[in-house]
Amino acid sequence: VSTEKVNKKKTKVFKSGQRSLQAINPEISVTGDMFGQYITNNNNFTKSERSGFYFRTLGIHLQGGLDPFSFAKVAVEFSPGGVGLGEAYITLNKFVSRVSLTAGKFRQQFGVVNRWHVHSLDQQDFPLALKTILGKEGLNQIGISLDWTIPAFTSDANDLIIQITNGQNKNLFSGDLFSFPSVLGHFKNYWDLSQNTYLELGLTGMIGKNNLRGYDANSSLLLEDTRTTTLGGVDLTLFWQPVNQALYKSFTWRTEFYYANKELLNNRIKTWGGYSYVEYKFAEQWQVGTRFDYTQPFEINNSSKYSYQFVPYITWWQSHWVKMRLQYNYLNGSELSNAVSTLRLQMVWAVGPHKHDRY
């Protein structure tokens, strides 16, 4: 038996890879957040707000993988008042076993809602207690964050976050003349109550300094004695979403409490507050909810002072990229001579892959 060898001509294939270069570019998204509001008092305005139309922010969001072990995110916010850096950080996914490291400027994990960007909130605005105690923009500082997924021992899943940042928050710490560092710890517990329901409980503690160290605007040296600020927080979230109707039904109950103790030169500010809201999704494009806020003012001798707010709202999602929200705010309390009622119509839109990413 003779065997014939057939020589097959090999064909060379040349690959340039030019069309795949876009894979190394960051993903870019743009979000717009605008609203109109009507204040229903005799003058249609207050000391801090007026009736009218507002373009709150235009956000440019970039994110991308740097290599198989890390990624970066950047959020730049444009508003009629100027341009600001919302967040910019790198995350190393496997810094050590079960621990990730984030470094840069980021919204801190004090509870739940402080971490979110304003355009992705379940309501049009941050809760009253968050703005009063943590500051108008919340806790957003520069430093590092360690996220440790620890072996579960108190629940189905446990997570411990430690953040060390500059004390740049003007409300709680020293602002630009910060005394490094401020330290935050957040312990999260997660339970699967059923295939449709989960419960999450978070505990937060934070400590930092509020004494000024540096040079003021007149180039005078400031070396104040150490003064501390301590904070505590509790957050609870119950979420229900039937597996076979996830697009059409869900229910959320979220509650947070905040406490702050700020040492002053000859006194202290002790303040507490919180919020609670429920939200029900009753159709694919519709959600309805209401939030209750309560807080003491962030000042000394405030034991008999308070503000509260009712915030019912309804949200319609035209698509994953466009949503509209009608919201009513009723604000009252010992700090106000008259109650303030505000009706807002908000529109949020997004271009790009991230849509309304909460980060």
Protein Blocks (a to p, Z undefined) as FASTA:
>chain_A
ZZddddddddddddeklmmmmmmpccddddddddddddfbfkopafkbccddddfbacdd
ddddfbfkbccdddddddfkbccdfbdcdddfblbghiacdeddddddehjllmpcfklp
fbfbdcfklmmmnojnlpaddddddddddddfkbmbdcddddddddfbfklmnojmpccd
dddddddddddfbfkbccddddddddddfbdcdddfkopacddddddddddddddddddd
dfklmmmgccdddddddddddddfkbccddddddddddddfbfkbccdddddddddddeh
illgccddddddddddfblmbccdddddddedjkbmbdcddddddddddedjklpaeZZ
